Amino acid sequence: MAPTAEDFQRLVERVEALEAKIAINDLITTYGPAVDSGCAEAVASLWTEDGVYDVDTGVMNGSKAIEAMVRSKAHQSWIGGGCGHLSEPLHVVVDGDTAVATGHTQLVIHNGDGTFRVHRVTANRWELVRQDGAWKVAKRTGRVLDGRPEARDLLAAGVQ
């Protein structure tokens, strides 16, 4: 039995969904190397111009504010001392030109004596949009997993 037009259409849809998930994972996993190397423009380019980065320590509104965070004295001291922002594989749900990715990150810092320690583990919700064929972060919300329910709620919302 030869494939039908419906079979072909389903295959196209599956390939498009896989391509979207791969592109989203590539986008998000760019964050760690970009932020740890101090490439402020590269970090900012992951977000839409009016994108939001909402983390426990504050909210950055717009890609310019995100770029400024990377250039800040505080962030520069992290990378100057040695650190790594590590991501796990993400749970990604695509819905047309929007998507939500959920997962954990770790901030690992150098102790100054050749050893490292996990400084924090964070629950993340990445809300993404496809603009002109490319995926961008519209909002990233991160909450440290220190027992507070809002971090668990972020994770639960992404898998329900």
DSSP file (Angstrom, degrees, kcal/mol; ACC not computed):
  #  RESIDUE AA STRUCTURE BP1 BP2  ACC     N-H-->O    O-->H-N    N-H-->O    O-->H-N    TCO  KAPPA ALPHA  PHI   PSI    X-CA   Y-CA   Z-CA
    1    1 A M              0   0    0      0, 0.0     3,-0.1     0, 0.0     0, 0.0   0.000 360.0 360.0 360.0 126.2    0.0    0.0    0.0
    2    2 A A        -     0   0    0      1,-0.1     2,-0.0     0, 0.0     0, 0.0  -0.443 360.0 -94.9 -77.4 148.0    1.5    3.3   -1.1
    3    3 A P        -     0   0    0      0, 0.0     2,-0.1     0, 0.0    -1,-0.1  -0.329  42.3-136.3 -61.0 144.1    1.6    6.3    1.3
    4    4 A T     >  -     0   0    0      1,-0.1     4,-2.3    -3,-0.1     5,-0.1  -0.437  24.9-103.0 -95.0 172.3   -1.3    8.6    1.0
    5    5 A A  H  > S+     0   0    0      1,-0.2     4,-2.4     2,-0.2     5,-0.1   0.857 125.3  54.1 -61.5 -35.7   -1.3   12.4    1.0
    6    6 A E  H  > S+     0   0    0      2,-0.2     4,-2.4     1,-0.2    -1,-0.2   0.904 106.6  50.7 -66.2 -40.7   -2.5   12.3    4.6
    7    7 A D  H  > S+     0   0    0      1,-0.2     4,-2.1     2,-0.2    -2,-0.2   0.929 111.6  48.2 -60.4 -45.0    0.5   10.1    5.5
    8    8 A F  H  X S+     0   0    0     -4,-2.3     4,-2.4     1,-0.2    -2,-0.2   0.915 110.7  50.8 -62.4 -43.7    2.9   12.6    3.9
    9    9 A Q  H  X S+     0   0    0     -4,-2.4     4,-2.4     1,-0.2    -1,-0.2   0.899 109.6  50.2 -62.7 -41.4    1.2   15.5    5.7
   10   10 A R  H  X S+     0   0    0     -4,-2.4     4,-2.3     2,-0.2    -1,-0.2   0.894 110.3  50.8 -63.2 -39.2    1.6   13.7    9.1
   11   11 A L  H  X S+     0   0    0     -4,-2.1     4,-2.5     2,-0.2    -2,-0.2   0.919 109.5  50.0 -64.5 -43.6    5.2   13.1    8.3
   12   12 A V  H  X S+     0   0    0     -4,-2.4     4,-2.6     1,-0.2    -2,-0.2   0.927 111.2  49.4 -59.4 -45.8    5.8   16.7    7.4
   13   13 A E  H  X S+     0   0    0     -4,-2.4     4,-2.2     1,-0.2    -1,-0.2   0.890 111.0  49.6 -62.8 -40.1    4.1   17.8   10.7
   14   14 A R  H  X S+     0   0    0     -4,-2.3     4,-2.4     2,-0.2    -1,-0.2   0.916 111.7  48.0 -65.8 -42.8    6.2   15.4   12.7
   15   15 A V  H  X S+     0   0    0     -4,-2.5     4,-2.8     2,-0.2    -2,-0.2   0.919 111.2  50.8 -64.4 -43.2    9.5   16.6   11.1
   16   16 A E  H  X S+     0   0    0     -4,-2.6     4,-2.2     2,-0.2    -1,-0.2   0.899 110.5  49.6 -60.7 -40.7    8.5   20.3   11.7
   17   17 A A  H  X S+     0   0    0     -4,-2.2     4,-2.3     2,-0.2    -2,-0.2   0.914 112.1  47.8 -65.1 -42.8    7.8   19.5   15.4
   18   18 A L  H  X S+     0   0    0     -4,-2.4     4,-2.5     1,-0.2    -2,-0.2   0.913 110.9  51.1 -63.5 -42.9   11.1   17.8   15.7
   19   19 A E  H  X S+     0   0    0     -4,-2.8     4,-2.5     1,-0.2    -2,-0.2   0.897 109.9  50.4 -61.7 -39.9   12.9   20.7   14.0
   20   20 A A  H  X S+     0   0    0     -4,-2.2     4,-2.5     2,-0.2    -2,-0.2   0.932 110.9  48.3 -63.3 -45.9   11.2   23.1   16.4
   21   21 A K  H  X S+     0   0    0     -4,-2.3     4,-2.5     1,-0.2    -2,-0.2   0.901 112.7  48.2 -63.6 -40.5   12.2   21.1   19.5
   22   22 A I  H  X S+     0   0    0     -4,-2.5     4,-2.6     2,-0.2    -1,-0.2   0.928 112.2  49.0 -64.9 -44.3   15.8   20.9   18.3
   23   23 A A  H  X S+     0   0    0     -4,-2.5     4,-2.4     2,-0.2    -2,-0.2   0.897 112.2  48.7 -62.5 -40.4   16.0   24.6   17.5
   24   24 A I  H  X S+     0   0    0     -4,-2.5     4,-2.6     2,-0.2     5,-0.2   0.927 112.0  47.9 -66.4 -45.2   14.5   25.4   20.9
   25   25 A N  H  X S+     0   0    0     -4,-2.5     4,-2.6     1,-0.2    -2,-0.2   0.913 112.4  49.9 -61.4 -41.9   17.0   23.2   22.7
   26   26 A D  H  X S+     0   0    0     -4,-2.6     4,-0.6     2,-0.2    -2,-0.2   0.917 111.5  49.3 -61.6 -43.2   19.9   24.7   20.7
   27   27 A L  H >X S+     0   0    0     -4,-2.4     3,-0.9     1,-0.2     4,-0.5   0.954 115.2  42.1 -60.2 -51.9   18.7   28.2   21.6
   28   28 A I  H >< S+     0   0    0     -4,-2.6     3,-1.3     1,-0.3     4,-0.5   0.876 110.7  54.7 -69.2 -37.9   18.4   27.5   25.3
   29   29 A T  H 3< S+     0   0    0     -4,-2.6    -1,-0.3     1,-0.3    -2,-0.2   0.582  96.9  68.1 -75.6  -5.7   21.6   25.5   25.6
   30   30 A T  H <X S+     0   0    0     -3,-0.9     4,-2.1    -4,-0.6    -1,-0.3   0.747  84.9  74.5 -74.0 -25.6   23.5   28.4   24.1
   31   31 A Y  H <X S+     0   0    0     -3,-1.3     4,-3.2    -4,-0.5     5,-0.3   0.926  91.3  50.9 -56.3 -52.2   22.7   30.4   27.2
   32   32 A G  H  > S+     0   0    0     -4,-0.5     4,-2.6     1,-0.2    53,-0.3   0.942 114.1  40.5 -56.2 -57.2   25.3   28.7   29.5
   33   33 A P  H  > S+     0   0    0      0, 0.0     4,-1.2     0, 0.0     6,-0.2   0.881 118.2  49.7 -60.7 -36.1   28.4   29.0   27.2
   34   34 A A  H  X>S+     0   0    0     -4,-2.1     5,-2.1     2,-0.2     4,-0.5   0.938 115.1  41.2 -68.3 -46.1   27.4   32.6   26.2
   35   35 A V  H  <5S+     0   0    0     -4,-3.2     3,-0.5    -5,-0.2    -1,-0.2   0.859 114.9  51.7 -72.4 -33.8   26.8   33.8   29.8
   36   36 A D  H  <5S+     0   0    0     -4,-2.6    -1,-0.2    -5,-0.3    -2,-0.2   0.740 111.5  47.0 -75.0 -21.9   29.9   32.0   31.2
   37   37 A S  H  <5S-     0   0    0     -4,-1.2    -1,-0.2    -5,-0.2    -2,-0.2   0.493 113.4-117.9 -94.3  -4.7   32.1   33.5   28.5
   38   38 A G  T  <5 +     0   0    0     -4,-0.5     2,-1.9    -3,-0.5    -3,-0.2   0.692  57.7 155.3  78.8  18.5   30.7   37.0   29.0
   39   39 A C     >< +     0   0    0     -5,-2.1     4,-2.3    -6,-0.2    -1,-0.2  -0.553  14.5 176.4 -80.1  80.9   29.3   37.3   25.5
   40   40 A A  H  > S+     0   0    0     -2,-1.9     4,-2.6     1,-0.2    -1,-0.2   0.863  74.2  50.6 -58.9 -42.0   26.6   39.9   26.4
   41   41 A E  H  > S+     0   0    0      1,-0.2     4,-2.1     2,-0.2    -1,-0.2   0.900 110.1  50.8 -65.2 -39.5   25.3   40.4   22.9
   42   42 A A  H  4 S+     0   0    0      2,-0.2     4,-0.5     1,-0.2    -2,-0.2   0.908 111.8  47.3 -64.9 -41.3   25.0   36.7   22.3
   43   43 A V  H >< S+     0   0    0     -4,-2.3     3,-1.6     1,-0.2     4,-0.4   0.961 113.4  47.7 -62.7 -50.5   23.0   36.3   25.6
   44   44 A A  H >< S+     0   0    0     -4,-2.6     3,-1.4     1,-0.3    -2,-0.2   0.836 102.8  63.9 -60.4 -33.7   20.7   39.2   24.8
   45   45 A S  T 3< S+     0   0    0     -4,-2.1    -1,-0.3     1,-0.3    -2,-0.2   0.647  88.8  69.2 -69.2 -13.0   20.1   37.9   21.3
   46   46 A L  T <  S+     0   0    0     -3,-1.6    91,-2.9    -4,-0.5    -1,-0.3   0.787  96.9  63.9 -71.9 -26.0   18.4   34.8   22.7
   47   47 A W  E <  S-a  137   0A   0     -3,-1.4    91,-0.2    -4,-0.4     2,-0.1  -0.560  92.1-105.4 -95.8 158.0   15.5   37.0   23.9
   48   48 A T  E >   -     0   0A   0     89,-2.5     3,-2.0    -2,-0.2    15,-0.3  -0.353  46.2 -99.4 -66.5 163.1   13.0   39.1   22.0
   49   49 A E  E 3  S+     0   0A   0      1,-0.3    14,-1.9    13,-0.1    15,-0.4   0.862 127.6  35.1 -56.4 -36.5   13.7   42.8   22.2
   50   50 A D  E 3  S+     0   0A   0     12,-0.2    -1,-0.3    13,-0.1    12,-0.2   0.122  92.7 141.3-103.7  20.3   11.0   43.1   24.9
   51   51 A G  E <   -     0   0A   0     -3,-2.0    11,-3.8    10,-0.1     2,-0.4  -0.135  42.7-134.7 -63.9 159.5   11.8   39.8   26.5
   52   52 A V  E     -aB 139  61A   0     86,-2.1    88,-2.4     9,-0.2     2,-0.5  -0.940  13.6-166.3-121.7 137.3   11.7   39.2   30.2
   53   53 A Y  E     -aB 140  60A   0      7,-2.5     7,-2.9    -2,-0.4     2,-0.7  -0.948  14.2-175.7-121.9 107.0   14.2   37.4   32.5
   54   54 A D  E     +aB 141  59A   0     86,-3.3    88,-2.8    -2,-0.5     2,-0.3  -0.902  14.5 157.5-111.0 107.0   12.6   36.9   35.9
   55   55 A V  E >   -aB 142  58A   0      3,-2.6     3,-2.3    -2,-0.7    88,-0.2  -0.824  56.5 -95.8-126.5 164.7   14.9   35.3   38.4
   56   56 A D  T 3  S+     0   0    0     86,-0.5     3,-0.1     1,-0.3    87,-0.1   0.805 122.3  52.9 -50.0 -35.2   15.0   35.2   42.2
   57   57 A T  T 3  S-     0   0    0      1,-0.2    -1,-0.3     0, 0.0     2,-0.3   0.536 125.4 -54.6 -84.7  -5.7   17.4   38.1   42.4
   58   58 A G  E <   -B   55   0A   0     -3,-2.3    -3,-2.6     2,-0.0     2,-0.5  -0.873  53.0 -84.5 153.9 175.1   15.3   40.4   40.1
   59   59 A V  E     -B   54   0A   0     -2,-0.3     2,-0.5    -5,-0.2    -5,-0.2  -0.947  26.4-159.3-116.4 130.9   13.5   41.0   36.9
   60   60 A M  E     -B   53   0A   0     -7,-2.9    -7,-2.5    -2,-0.5     2,-0.6  -0.950   8.6-158.5-108.8 124.5   15.2   42.2   33.7
   61   61 A N  E     +B   52   0A   0     -2,-0.5     4,-0.3    -9,-0.2    -9,-0.2  -0.908  57.4   6.2-107.4 114.8   12.9   43.7   31.1
   62   62 A G  S  > S-     0   0    0    -11,-3.8     4,-1.6    -2,-0.6     3,-0.5   0.131  85.4 -87.5  95.6 150.9   14.1   43.8   27.6
   63   63 A S  H  > S+     0   0    0    -14,-1.9     4,-2.4   -15,-0.3     5,-0.1   0.796 123.7  60.3 -64.3 -28.5   17.2   42.4   25.9
   64   64 A K  H  > S+     0   0    0    -15,-0.4     4,-2.2     2,-0.2    -1,-0.2   0.888 104.7  48.9 -66.2 -38.4   19.2   45.5   26.7
   65   65 A A  H  > S+     0   0    0     -3,-0.5     4,-1.8    -4,-0.3    -1,-0.2   0.871 111.3  50.1 -67.5 -36.3   18.7   44.9   30.4
   66   66 A I  H  X S+     0   0    0     -4,-1.6     4,-1.6     2,-0.2    -2,-0.2   0.905 110.2  49.9 -67.7 -41.2   19.8   41.3   30.0
   67   67 A E  H  X S+     0   0    0     -4,-2.4     4,-1.6     1,-0.2    -2,-0.2   0.910 109.2  52.2 -61.5 -42.4   22.9   42.4   28.1
   68   68 A A  H  X S+     0   0    0     -4,-2.2     4,-0.9     1,-0.2    -1,-0.2   0.859 104.0  57.4 -63.2 -36.0   23.6   44.9   30.9
   69   69 A M  H >< S+     0   0    0     -4,-1.8     3,-0.7     1,-0.2     6,-0.4   0.916 105.9  49.6 -60.4 -43.0   23.4   42.0   33.5
   70   70 A V  H 3< S+     0   0    0     -4,-1.6    -1,-0.2     1,-0.2    -2,-0.2   0.863 114.0  45.7 -65.2 -34.5   26.1   40.1   31.7
   71   71 A R  H 3< S+     0   0    0     -4,-1.6    -1,-0.2    -5,-0.1    -2,-0.2   0.579  90.9 116.3 -82.3  -9.9   28.3   43.2   31.6
   72   72 A S  S <X S-     0   0    0     -4,-0.9     4,-2.8    -3,-0.7     5,-0.2  -0.143  76.6-119.3 -63.8 155.1   27.6   44.0   35.3
   73   73 A K  H  > S+     0   0    0      1,-0.2     4,-2.0     2,-0.2     5,-0.2   0.893 113.8  54.9 -58.5 -41.4   30.4   43.9   37.9
   74   74 A A  H  > S+     0   0    0      2,-0.2     4,-1.4     1,-0.2    -1,-0.2   0.939 112.1  41.2 -60.8 -48.0   28.5   41.2   39.8
   75   75 A H  H  > S+     0   0    0     -6,-0.4     4,-2.2     1,-0.2     5,-0.3   0.914 112.1  55.1 -68.2 -40.5   28.3   38.9   36.8
   76   76 A Q  H  X S+     0   0    0     -4,-2.8     4,-2.2     1,-0.2    -1,-0.2   0.840 105.0  54.2 -61.4 -31.9   31.8   39.6   35.7
   77   77 A S  H  X S+     0   0    0     -4,-2.0     4,-1.5    -5,-0.2    -1,-0.2   0.868 106.3  53.0 -69.6 -34.8   33.0   38.6   39.2
   78   78 A W  H  X S+     0   0    0     -4,-1.4     4,-0.9    -3,-0.2     3,-0.3   0.966 115.4  38.4 -60.8 -51.9   31.3   35.2   38.8
   79   79 A I  H  < S+     0   0    0     -4,-2.2     4,-0.3     1,-0.2    -2,-0.2   0.833 111.9  58.5 -73.7 -28.8   32.9   34.4   35.5
   80   80 A G  H  < S+     0   0    0     -4,-2.2    -1,-0.2    -5,-0.3    -2,-0.2   0.819 110.2  44.2 -66.1 -29.6   36.2   35.9   36.6
   81   81 A G  H  < S-     0   0    0     -4,-1.5    -1,-0.2    -3,-0.3    -2,-0.2   0.617 127.4 -95.6 -87.2 -14.6   36.3   33.5   39.5
   82   82 A G     <  +     0   0    0     -4,-0.9    28,-2.9    -3,-0.2     2,-0.3   0.534  56.3 162.0 100.9 113.6   35.2   30.6   37.4
   83   83 A C  E     -C  109   0A   0     -4,-0.3     2,-0.4    26,-0.2    26,-0.2  -0.979  22.7-151.1-154.1 164.2   31.7   29.3   37.0
   84   84 A G  E     -C  108   0A   0     24,-2.6    24,-2.9    -2,-0.3     2,-0.8  -0.971   8.6-150.9-143.9 127.1   29.5   27.2   34.8
   85   85 A H  E     -C  107   0A   0     -2,-0.4     2,-0.4   -53,-0.3    22,-0.2  -0.875  27.8-166.4 -94.3 109.8   25.7   27.5   34.1
   86   86 A L  E     -C  106   0A   0     20,-3.0    20,-2.5    -2,-0.8     2,-0.3  -0.825   6.1-162.4-107.3 136.0   24.7   23.9   33.3
   87   87 A S  E     -C  105   0A   0     -2,-0.4    18,-0.2    18,-0.2     3,-0.1  -0.860   8.5-143.7-115.1 149.2   21.4   22.8   31.7
   88   88 A E        -     0   0    0     16,-1.7    18,-0.0    -2,-0.3     0, 0.0  -0.594  47.5 -73.1 -96.0 167.5   19.7   19.5   31.6
   89   89 A P        -     0   0    0      0, 0.0    15,-0.3     0, 0.0     2,-0.2  -0.360  61.2-125.8 -56.9 144.6   17.7   18.3   28.6
   90   90 A L        -     0   0    0     13,-0.1     2,-0.7    -3,-0.1    13,-0.2  -0.615   3.5-128.2-100.4 152.3   14.5   20.2   28.5
   91   91 A H  E     -D  102   0A   0     11,-2.7    11,-2.4    -2,-0.2     2,-0.5  -0.906  38.4-169.0 -93.2 115.2   10.8   19.1   28.3
   92   92 A V  E     -D  101   0A   0     -2,-0.7     2,-0.5     9,-0.2     9,-0.2  -0.920  17.4-173.0-117.3 130.0    9.5   21.1   25.3
   93   93 A V  E     -D  100   0A   0      7,-2.6     7,-2.2    -2,-0.5     2,-0.4  -0.983  11.8-161.5-120.2 118.9    5.9   21.6   24.2
   94   94 A V  E     +D   99   0A   0     -2,-0.5     2,-0.3     5,-0.2     5,-0.2  -0.843  13.3 178.3-103.5 135.2    5.4   23.4   20.9
   95   95 A D  E >   -D   98   0A   0      3,-3.3     3,-1.3    -2,-0.4     2,-0.4  -0.771  62.1 -69.7-135.1  87.9    2.1   24.9   20.0
   96   96 A G  T 3  S-     0   0    0     -2,-0.3    -1,-0.1     1,-0.2     0, 0.0  -0.511 117.8  -7.7  66.8-120.3    2.4   26.6   16.6
   97   97 A D  T 3  S+     0   0    0     -2,-0.4    33,-2.5    -3,-0.1     2,-0.3   0.162 128.9  68.4 -97.7  17.5    4.6   29.6   16.9
   98   98 A T  E <   +DE  95 129A   0     -3,-1.3    -3,-3.3    31,-0.2     2,-0.3  -0.928  57.7 174.4-129.3 158.8    4.8   29.4   20.7
   99   99 A A  E     -DE  94 128A   0     29,-1.8    29,-3.0    -2,-0.3     2,-0.4  -0.987  20.9-145.6-157.2 158.7    6.5   26.9   23.0
  100  100 A V  E     -DE  93 127A   0     -7,-2.2    -7,-2.6    -2,-0.3     2,-0.4  -1.000  13.2-168.3-129.9 130.7    7.2   26.3   26.6
  101  101 A A  E     -DE  92 126A   0     25,-2.5    25,-3.2    -2,-0.4     2,-0.4  -0.970   6.1-169.2-119.5 135.5   10.4   24.5   27.8
  102  102 A T  E     +DE  91 125A   0    -11,-2.4   -11,-2.7    -2,-0.4     2,-0.3  -0.963  25.5 107.9-127.0 139.6   10.8   23.3   31.3
  103  103 A G  E     - E   0 124A   0     21,-1.8    21,-2.8    -2,-0.4     2,-0.3  -0.989  53.4 -78.5 177.8-172.8   13.9   22.1   33.1
  104  104 A H  E     - E   0 123A   0     -2,-0.3   -16,-1.7   -15,-0.3     2,-0.3  -0.771  27.3-168.6-109.2 152.3   16.6   22.5   35.7
  105  105 A T  E     -CE  87 122A   0     17,-1.9    17,-2.8    -2,-0.3     2,-0.4  -0.956   7.4-152.9-131.0 157.8   19.9   24.5   35.6
  106  106 A Q  E     -CE  86 121A   0    -20,-2.5   -20,-3.0    -2,-0.3     2,-0.6  -0.984   7.8-148.0-126.6 141.7   22.8   24.4   38.0
  107  107 A L  E     -CE  85 120A   0     13,-2.5    12,-3.3    -2,-0.4    13,-1.2  -0.952  20.3-170.4-106.3 114.4   25.3   27.1   38.7
  108  108 A V  E     -CE  84 118A   0    -24,-2.9   -24,-2.6    -2,-0.6     2,-0.3  -0.902   5.1-165.9-106.6 129.5   28.6   25.5   39.5
  109  109 A I  E     -CE  83 117A   0      8,-2.7     8,-2.1    -2,-0.5     2,-0.3  -0.887  22.7-115.1-121.8 150.2   31.3   27.8   40.9
  110  110 A H  E     - E   0 116A   0    -28,-2.9     6,-0.2    -2,-0.3   -29,-0.0  -0.620  16.4-150.0 -78.7 134.8   35.1   27.4   41.4
  111  111 A N        -     0   0    0      4,-3.2     5,-0.1    -2,-0.3    -1,-0.1   0.552  38.6-113.9 -83.4  -8.2   36.1   27.4   45.0
  112  112 A G  S    S+     0   0    0      3,-0.4     4,-0.1   -31,-0.2    -2,-0.1   0.369 104.4  78.7  91.1  -5.7   39.5   28.9   44.3
  113  113 A D  S    S-     0   0    0      2,-0.3     3,-0.1     0, 0.0    -3,-0.0   0.127 120.0 -86.8-120.2  18.7   41.4   25.7   45.4
  114  114 A G  S    S+     0   0    0      1,-0.4     2,-0.2     0, 0.0    -4,-0.0   0.392 100.1 102.0  91.6  -3.9   40.8   23.6   42.2
  115  115 A T        -     0   0    0      2,-0.0    -4,-3.2     0, 0.0    -3,-0.4  -0.702  55.9-148.1-110.4 165.4   37.5   22.3   43.4
  116  116 A F  E     -E  110   0A   0     -2,-0.2     2,-0.3    -6,-0.2    -6,-0.2  -0.874   7.8-166.5-127.7 159.8   34.0   23.2   42.4
  117  117 A R  E     -E  109   0A   0     -8,-2.1    -8,-2.7    -2,-0.3     2,-0.7  -0.992  31.7-107.7-144.4 151.9   30.6   23.2   44.1
  118  118 A V  E     -E  108   0A   0     -2,-0.3   -10,-0.3   -10,-0.2     3,-0.1  -0.707  31.1-175.0 -78.0 118.1   27.0   23.5   43.1
  119  119 A H  E     -     0   0A   0    -12,-3.3     2,-0.3    -2,-0.7    -1,-0.2   0.856  64.4 -10.4 -82.7 -38.5   26.0   27.0   44.2
  120  120 A R  E     -E  107   0A   0    -13,-1.2   -13,-2.5     2,-0.0     2,-0.4  -0.988  49.9-146.3-159.3 153.0   22.3   26.7   43.2
  121  121 A V  E     -E  106   0A   0     -2,-0.3    24,-3.0   -15,-0.2     2,-0.4  -0.994  28.3-164.2-121.0 130.8   19.9   24.5   41.3
  122  122 A T  E     -EF 105 144A   0    -17,-2.8   -17,-1.9    -2,-0.4     2,-0.4  -0.929  19.9-136.8-125.1 138.5   17.0   26.3   39.6
  123  123 A A  E     -EF 104 143A   0     20,-2.9    20,-2.3    -2,-0.4     2,-0.4  -0.776  32.6-162.9 -85.2 135.3   13.7   25.4   38.1
  124  124 A N  E     -EF 103 142A   0    -21,-2.8   -21,-1.8    -2,-0.4     2,-0.5  -0.964  22.2-170.6-129.3 139.7   13.2   27.1   34.8
  125  125 A R  E     -EF 102 141A   0     16,-2.5    16,-2.7    -2,-0.4     2,-0.6  -0.985  12.9-166.7-124.3 117.9   10.2   27.9   32.6
  126  126 A W  E     -EF 101 140A   0    -25,-3.2   -25,-2.5    -2,-0.5     2,-0.6  -0.925   3.0-162.6-106.3 120.3   11.2   29.3   29.2
  127  127 A E  E     -EF 100 139A   0     12,-3.6    11,-3.0    -2,-0.6    12,-1.9  -0.923  19.3-172.3-103.9 123.9    8.3   30.8   27.1
  128  128 A L  E     -EF  99 137A   0    -29,-3.0   -29,-1.8    -2,-0.6     2,-0.3  -0.811  16.9-164.3-122.6 155.3    9.3   31.1   23.5
  129  129 A V  E     -EF  98 136A   0      7,-2.3     7,-2.5    -2,-0.3     2,-0.6  -0.976  22.0-127.7-133.7 149.3    8.0   32.6   20.3
  130  130 A R  E     - F   0 135A   0    -33,-2.5     2,-0.5    -2,-0.3     5,-0.3  -0.882  30.7-179.6 -97.5 120.2    8.9   32.0   16.7
  131  131 A Q  E >   - F   0 134A   0      3,-3.3     3,-2.2    -2,-0.6    -2,-0.0  -0.982  68.7 -15.5-123.3 124.2    9.6   35.3   14.9
  132  132 A D  T 3  S-     0   0    0     -2,-0.5    -1,-0.1     1,-0.3     3,-0.1   0.868 130.1 -52.2  51.6  39.4   10.6   35.5   11.3
  133  133 A G  T 3  S+     0   0    0      1,-0.2     2,-0.4    -3,-0.1    -1,-0.3   0.385 120.2 101.8  83.6  -3.7   11.3   31.7   11.4
  134  134 A A  E <   - F   0 131A   0     -3,-2.2    -3,-3.3  -111,-0.0     2,-0.3  -0.906  69.6-123.4-117.3 143.7   13.6   31.9   14.4
  135  135 A W  E     + F   0 130A   0     -2,-0.4     2,-0.3    -5,-0.3    -5,-0.2  -0.636  32.1 177.5 -83.8 139.8   12.8   31.0   18.0
  136  136 A K  E     - F   0 129A   0     -7,-2.5    -7,-2.3    -2,-0.3     2,-0.6  -0.954  34.2-106.4-137.0 155.3   13.4   33.6   20.7
  137  137 A V  E     +aF  47 128A   0    -91,-2.9   -89,-2.5    -2,-0.3    -9,-0.3  -0.741  29.5 177.7 -83.1 122.3   12.8   33.7   24.5
  138  138 A A  E    S-     0   0A   0    -11,-3.0   -86,-2.1    -2,-0.6     2,-0.3   0.805  74.3  -1.9 -87.8 -37.5    9.8   35.9   25.4
  139  139 A K  E     -aF  52 127A   0    -12,-1.9   -12,-3.6   -88,-0.2     2,-0.5  -0.955  56.4-167.2-156.3 134.3   10.1   35.1   29.1
  140  140 A R  E     -aF  53 126A   0    -88,-2.4   -86,-3.3    -2,-0.3     2,-0.5  -0.993  10.2-170.3-119.8 126.0   12.3   33.0   31.3
  141  141 A T  E     -aF  54 125A   0    -16,-2.7   -16,-2.5    -2,-0.5     2,-0.4  -0.973   7.0-178.8-115.9 127.0   11.3   32.5   34.8
  142  142 A G  E     -aF  55 124A   0    -88,-2.8   -86,-0.5    -2,-0.5     2,-0.4  -0.989   6.5-179.3-129.2 134.3   13.7   30.8   37.2
  143  143 A R  E     - F   0 123A   0    -20,-2.3   -20,-2.9    -2,-0.4     2,-0.1  -0.996  31.7-115.9-134.2 129.8   13.3   29.9   40.9
  144  144 A V  E     - F   0 122A   0     -2,-0.4     2,-1.8   -22,-0.2     4,-0.3  -0.353  25.6-124.7 -63.4 137.9   15.9   28.4   43.1
  145  145 A L        +     0   0    0    -24,-3.0    -1,-0.1     1,-0.2   -24,-0.1  -0.589  64.0 131.9 -86.5  78.5   14.9   24.9   44.3
  146  146 A D  S    S-     0   0    0     -2,-1.8    -1,-0.2     2,-0.1    -2,-0.1   0.087  88.9 -80.0-116.7  20.5   15.2   25.6   48.0
  147  147 A G  S    S+     0   0    0      1,-0.4    -2,-0.1    -3,-0.1    -3,-0.0   0.180  88.7 132.6 103.1 -16.7   11.9   24.1   49.2
  148  148 A R    >>  -     0   0    0     -4,-0.3     4,-0.9     1,-0.1     3,-0.9  -0.448  60.4-129.2 -68.3 141.7    9.7   27.1   48.3
  149  149 A P  H 3> S+     0   0    0      0, 0.0     4,-2.8     0, 0.0     5,-0.2   0.776  98.6  71.3 -65.9 -26.3    6.6   25.9   46.4
  150  150 A E  H 3> S+     0   0    0      1,-0.2     4,-1.7     2,-0.2     5,-0.1   0.840  97.5  51.1 -63.2 -30.4    6.9   28.4   43.5
  151  151 A A  H <> S+     0   0    0     -3,-0.9     4,-1.6    -7,-0.2    -1,-0.2   0.934 112.4  45.1 -69.1 -45.2    9.9   26.5   42.1
  152  152 A R  H  X S+     0   0    0     -4,-0.9     4,-2.8     1,-0.2    -2,-0.2   0.887 110.0  56.5 -63.6 -37.9    8.1   23.2   42.2
  153  153 A D  H  X S+     0   0    0     -4,-2.8     4,-2.4     1,-0.2    -1,-0.2   0.879 103.5  54.0 -62.6 -37.9    5.0   24.9   40.6
  154  154 A L  H  X S+     0   0    0     -4,-1.7     4,-1.0    -5,-0.2    -1,-0.2   0.929 112.3  43.9 -60.2 -44.8    7.2   26.0   37.7
  155  155 A L  H >X S+     0   0    0     -4,-1.6     4,-0.6     1,-0.2     3,-0.5   0.922 113.2  50.7 -67.0 -44.1    8.3   22.5   37.1
  156  156 A A  H >X S+     0   0    0     -4,-2.8     3,-1.1     1,-0.2     4,-0.7   0.886 104.6  57.3 -62.8 -39.4    4.8   21.0   37.5
  157  157 A A  H 3< S+     0   0    0     -4,-2.4     3,-0.3     1,-0.3    -1,-0.2   0.812 104.5  53.9 -62.6 -28.9    3.2   23.5   35.1
  158  158 A G  H << S+     0   0    0     -4,-1.0    -1,-0.3    -3,-0.5    -2,-0.2   0.627 112.8  40.3 -81.0 -13.3    5.5   22.3   32.4
  159  159 A V  H <<        0   0    0     -3,-1.1    -1,-0.2    -4,-0.6    -2,-0.2   0.344 360.0 360.0-118.7   6.0    4.7   18.6   32.7
  160  160 A Q     <        0   0    0     -4,-0.7    -2,-0.1    -3,-0.3    -1,-0.1   0.430 360.0 360.0-101.1 360.0    0.9   18.7   33.2
